[in-house]
Amino acid sequence: MIRFLVVVVSSVVLSSGFESAWAQIAKTSAEKEVRPLLFADDFDRVESDDSKEQLGNGWGTNSGKRAKGNKQADLKEGALWITRHPEADHGVSVVKDVDFRDVRIEMRFRIGVGDDLGINLADMQEKTVHAGHLCVARIRLNKVEITDLKTGRMNLENRELKISGKLSDQQKKALNKKTKNIQVKLQADVWHKLVIDVRGDLMSVNIDGMDVGEFQSAGIAHPTKRRVRLAVGKSAAVDDLFIRGTP
């Protein structure tokens, strides 16, 4: 059930109740410029073996490599619930391969105290960056971060310098400029609506109908995004996801 919530962003207060999230997202998309629908998932299905990850619809995870095969993604209550396993040596990554240049990603999400949800765009064929990382919008209860990973910390040269401890003060300052932090105040453990929009080198974030902020940086304009990752450090839930994009 969607409950009433209050969101505060940049000293602006928004109070609203929501109709069915699936209907509301569809209505919002119809009212705005509509890009071709590339993928949608309401996660309203049941795994045949509850002890294993059986997400279906083309979803994959890093649980085999990073969590010794332990289950970290679960379909229940008509939503996708993601929780890092105690034996995992890395955050959870739930991935869907889909190709686009510009994109509008819409979903419902919920996180608790200390949780976070990253919407990470990647191109596994791009060899100048670690693990295909291009850009990410990371949502916490008190902060939204938008980061250019391609020309920032996931660039192989930058990453190797950081790991070796050889980044100069000037390089550290340059890397810090690849992230924009935006203060927010979200209610914990309730469903919120999220819209991530990428147009050229600009990534913007909208939560519960309010424009939270945007960030412009060269790496965001990478022309071939081929993967969407739901990146979770602790725990998060996602539902009613739409990906609309242009090639």
ABEGO torsion letter per residue (X at the ends): XBBBBBBBBGGBBBBBBBBBAAAAAAAAAAABBBBBBABBBAGBBBBABAABBBAEGGBBBAAAAAAGGBBABBBBGGBBBBBBBAABABBBBBBBBBBBABBBBBBBBBBBBGBBBBBBBBBAABAABBGGBABBBBBBAABBBBBBAAABAABAAAAAAAAAGABBAAAAAAAAAABBBBBBBBBBGBBBBBBBBBBEABBBBBBGGBBAEBBBBAAAABABBABBBBBBAABBBBBGBBBBBBX
